[in-house]
Amino acid sequence: MTVAIFTDVGVRIRTGVLGFFGKHITEHRHFFEMEYERARKRSKYDKKVLRNIDYYASLVGLRAQQFEIVTQDRFVLQLFRIYEPNELEDRKKSKYPVLLIHGLLQSAGAFCVNEEDSLAFYLCKSGYDVWLGNNRCGFDYKHLDFSYNNPRLWEWDVRDMATKDVPSFINFILERTGHQKVGLVGHSQGTTQVFLALSRFHVPDLGKKISGFCALAPSIYAGPLIDRDFFKCFRYLSPSTYRLLFGIHAFMPAMLVLRSIIPKRAVTYCSYAMLHFLFGWSDDRWDQFLEGRMFQFSPVYISAESMRWWLGRDSFATRRCIFDAETSEPWFDSRCPPIALWIAQEDSLVDGERLINRLENAEPDVVLLKKKVIPTYEHLDVLWAVDAVDQVAKGVKEVLWSTAHQREDFRCPTECEEL
């Protein structure tokens, strides 16, 4: 954190010096004029910074209802339903259900911080029944048996989120709505969970409950960022040494303690500085005036074991893939639902183009409906870029409807009549 803040301060000083001499770097932002025009129109109420999905939904005329569900291993998960409060309940046709799953160190709020262009709000207003899942622990580490200091609360990794959290979300939604299938959207680690679950090695039958899967910045193959010295040091630690250093506990718990005692604006600054330092994201395509919201929903509690699965010895960082990348045997079988991919071309964290090649050439049972590589986009731009609706959300809306199960029983989303 200290290094991240010093690095960020250095960048800001450089920007200030250049600005003093008339070189205004901010004017070279992709959506500079649009950002300031949007800021001018916002009221004081709109500018509040909270960690509250329902509040941000209310700003665009929607609301969020929260549910708690229990997994097979007795974790208590949060699930949010985005809905239009003035909508009549007795419509003849209901909306098609869609589940969104967030990425590493994120939470469901990541889909709700870009005003009406937020993916969750855009899909809801387009005519979908939108659900947002929070993976285990998150901001509220709830378990029916274990307390915070019990190591068994933290003895899990991404495979548990794939085989327990994802099925729990889907089963609850289908039971609650009475429908047979749900559309699925994942970002980053959210795609990892789904791909793991759908593979032949875990719970492939889950594919029968998913009509179509949209993967945004899919985290299947590692990108060059994984070779940074900061990440490489984790690979030299044996499992016992790693546990000696980090314990079987939450990863970076001090960050969450810090969040509870410093002002919200400072939380945003520290979170952005740290994550920018670790992952190299830039905010050039985001609305800079909304960043206070974006980093209220991250980072969250995750287990040290989960981070070891990503970075440790014999991990994703070593294999450079969540599966065996060298095998000629398919990862998926005919139970896998149709898939669509949105790849950020400047994403140094993951390699989406290798995934396209794999699905097209080594997975005969996979139906790849769409593959879109977006020039200049980075890992989080697929969610937060000012033009993310045009580049991503509209395509997601269309794929979800084109794959919808028994869609004649549902209301057609806007601008999908010709599909």
N, C-alpha and C positions, 0 to 999 in steps of 0.2 A: 504493500500500500504506500509506504514511504517513497519507494523508487517511482511508483506510478505517479504520485502527486508531483514530485520534483520534475519528472519528465514533462508532465502536462503544463506545469508552471513555466518551464522553459519554452515550450511551444507558444504559450500565450504572450510571454514577454517578446518573443520574436515577432509575433503577429502585431503587437502594439507598436514596436519600433518601426516595422514596415509601414504601418498605418500612419505613423507620425510623419513619414517621408512621402505620404501620398499613395502608397501601394496598399490598397484596401483589399485584402485577401477575401473577405466575406463577399465582395461583389462578384467574385468568380464562382460562388456557389451555384449549383445548377438551377435552383428555384428561388434565387435571391429576392426578386420582386414579388413573387407569389407569397413567400414567407411573410414579408412585411405587410402585404395587403391583408392577409389573413389575420395577422396580429392586430392590425388597426381595427378590424371589425369585432374582435372579441371583447366581451364585457369583463368587468372585474370578476364577476362570478365564474365566468368560463376559465379564468386563469388560476383558479385554486388548484393546489397540488395535493392529492390524496391517494392513498392506496385503497381504492374503492371502485370496483367494477360497476356497481349500480349507479354511482354518482356520474361516471363518464357516460354510461348508457343514457341517463336522464337528460344530459346535455344535448343529445341528438333525438330526443323524443321516444326513447326506448327504456326498458327496465331490465334488471337482472334478478333472477330468483336463485337462491343458493340451496343446494341439497348436500347431504352427507351420506356417503355409501361406505360399506365395509368390504375390504378385499378378503380373499381366501386366507391370507396370513394375518388378518385382523387389523390392518391399517385402516384408518378412517380418512377417506379422500373427500375433497370438495369438488362439486360439479355445479356449474352455473348454466342457467338457461336464459338466453336473451329473448325478449318478447316485446311486442307492441302493446302497450297498456290499453289502448282504445279499440283493439281488435275484437270483433264479435266472436264469442266462443262457439256459436251455433252455425258457423259456415259449413256448407255441405262438404267441402274438401279441406283437408288439413295440409299443413306445410310439411315438406319432406325433411326428415331429421338429418342433421349434419353435426359431427363431433370434431372439434379442433383440439389438437394436443401440442403443447408448447415444447421449447427446447431446453437445453442444459442451462442451469442456473436461472431459468426464467420461470414464469408462472402464467396462468391463464390471462392475466391482465395485459400481456404482450400483444394480444389480439384486439385491444380496446383503447389504445392511447392515441390514435391518429384521427380523432374526431369522426366525421361521417365516412372518412376513407378507411377507417379501421376495418380489418377483414371481417371480424365478427358482426359489426354493425351493418356493413355493406351487404353481407349475405342475408342477414335478417330482413333488412328493408327490401331486398330483392325477392323475398318470398320463401326463405328457408326457416326451419325450426332449428335454431343454432344452440349448440351445447358446448361448453368449454370445460375441459378437465384439468384439475391441478394434480400433478403427480404426488406420490407419498412424501410426507414431511412438509415440503414447501415452507410457508410461513407458520403453519400450525402443525407441529409434530404430534399427531394424535394416534394412539394405538390403544386397543381395548385392554391390553395386559401390561405393556411396558412403559416406564417413565423415561424422561429425557436422559438420565444418567445410566440407564441400563444398556449395556453394549448390544443386546439383542434387538433394540430399536433401530440400530444402524447397520445390522448385518445383512445388507442387500446391495445389489448393483442393478445395472440397466436391464439385465435379463429378468429380474423380478418385476420391474415396471412393465416389461413387455408381456410377460405371461400372467400377471395378476392384475395390474392396474388397468391396462387397456381392455381386457375382457370385462372387468368390473364396470367400467364406464359404458361399454356397449350394451351389456346385458341390462343395466339399469335403464338406459334410454329406451331400449326396445320394450321392456316390461312396462315402463311408464307410458309410452305412446301407443303401445299395442301394434306396432309395425314389425315387419319381418327383417328389414335391413336398414342400415344407416350409411350415409356417405361419410368419408373420413378425410380430414386434412391434417397434415403434420408439418411442423417446422423443425429442422435441425435434429436434435436428439429425439423429438417426437416422431420423426420418420424412422429413426433407428429402432425405437420401440416397436413400431408397426411392422417394419420389415423383419425384425427378429421373430415377432409373434407369428407372422404369416409363413415363415420358412418351414420347410419339411422337418426341421429339428425341434420345433417348439409346439405351437398350437395352430397348425394349418387349417383346422376345421373352423377357426375364427373367420376365415375368408368367406364362408357361406353367409355370414351376417353383415358383410360389407359390400355395398353395391359398387363403389369406386373409391380409389385412394389417390389423393392429390398430395404429392411430396414436394415441399418447398425447401430449397437448399438442403437436399437430402444428405445425411451424414452416414455414408456407407463406406466410402473410400477416403483415406486421409489426404489432405492437401499439404503443401510445403511448410505451412506454419508449424506443423507438428515437430519439425526438426530444429525449432528454436532452442537455444541452450537451456532456457528456463524449463521447457518441457522435457528435454532430453535427460535432465538430471534424475527425473523420476524413474527412468528405465534402468538405472544403475542400482536401484534399491531392491533387495530381495523382499519377498512378501513379509517376512518377519521383521526386517529393518523398517520397512514402510509402516507397519503397524506399531512398531516401537516409537516412531516419530509422530504419527498422526492418530494412533489409537483406532479402536473400532468405535467410531464416534462421528459426529458431524464434521464436515470439511469446512475449514475457515469459519468456525462459529463466532470468532471475534467480530467479523463483518456484520453479523446479525445483531450482536450486542451493541455495536457502534450505531447501527440504524435506530435503535430504541432510545438513544440518549442525545443525539445531535439533531439540529433542525432539518426539516424535510429537504430544503434546498441544498444543504450540505450533504445529505444522503445522496442526492442526485449527482452532485459533483464527485464525491468519492467513488460511487458506483461506476460512473462513466469513466473516470480516470483509470480505475483499476482494470475494468474490462477492456478498455481501449488499449491499455498497456499490454495485457495478456494476449488479446486476439487481433489487435491491429485494425479494428474497424474504424472507419471514418464516418462522420455525420454529414458529409457533403450533400447527400440527397435527402436528408430528413428535414422536417420543419424544426429549426433550432429552438423555436419558442415552445415546443411541446416536449422537449427532452426532460423537463422536470417530471412529467408524467411517466415517461418511458422507463426511467430508472427507479421509480417507486416500486415496481413489481419484480425487481431483481437486484442483487442475487438473493437466492433462497437457501434454505437448509437442504443439503444433499449429504449422502453418506461418504465418508472417506473411502469406503470400499468401492463405491460407484466411480469415484475419481480414479482409483487405482485400475479399474476396468478400462478406463480411457487411456491413462498415461503410464501405468506401471509396467514392470517387466512382463513379457509375454502378453501384452495388452493390445488394444487397438493401435496404439502408437507404434508398436513393434511390428504387428502383422500388416498395418496400414489398411485394414479392412475389418468390418465386423464379422465377416465369414472367412472361410478359407478361400483366398483370392486365386489360388493356383489350381483348384480342383476343376475338372471338366464336368463333374456331376452337377446337375441343376440345384439351385438353392430352393426353388419353389416348384409346386406341382399345379395341377389343374384347379385346385381349390383357391388359388390366388385371385383376387378381384382385379379388374382392369386398373391400370396405373397411369398417372400423368405426372410429369416432372417439370419443375421450374428451377433452372440452374443459374446461379449468379456467376458470371464469367470471371469476375475479379475476386472471387471467394478463395482466399488462401487457406482457409480452415479445412475445407473438404474438396474432393475432386468429383464433381457431378458428371463430367463428361465420360469418365471411366465407367460410371454406373450406366449411362446410356449404352455404351458399347457392350457391357455385360448383358443387359436385358435384351438387346437386339440380337446378340450373337450366341449366347450361351444359355438362354432361358426359353426354351420352346413353348412352354405353357403360359408364359406371361404375355398379356395383351397390353402393349404400350400405346396408349391412345394419343398421347401428346408429349412432346419434348420441346421445351422452349429454353434456349440459352440467351440470357439477357446481358448484352454488353454493358460494361461499366458498373454493373450491380455487384455489391458485396453481400456478405452473409446475412445481415439483418435488413438489407434494403428490400427484400421480398415482402417484408411486413411493414416497414416504416418509411420507405421512400415516398416523397410527395406524389409521384406518379405511379404508385404501386397498384392502384385500381386498374389503370389501363394496362400495365405490364403483367399483372398477376391476377387480381381479384376477378376481373371479368372472365378470364379463361377458366378459373376455378369454378365459378358459377355455372358455366356452360358444361364443363366436364361432369360436375355433380349431377346435373339434370340429364345429360345424355346417358348416364349409367344408372339412373334411378330405377329402383325395382317397382314394377307395377305403377308407373308414374301416372297412369290415367286416374288413379285414385287420389292424386294430390293436385294442389294448385300449382299452375305453371309459374315459375319465377319470371320476373320482368325481362324482356328482351330474349326469351328462350323459346318463343312460340314456334320458330322455324326449325328447331333442333329435332 
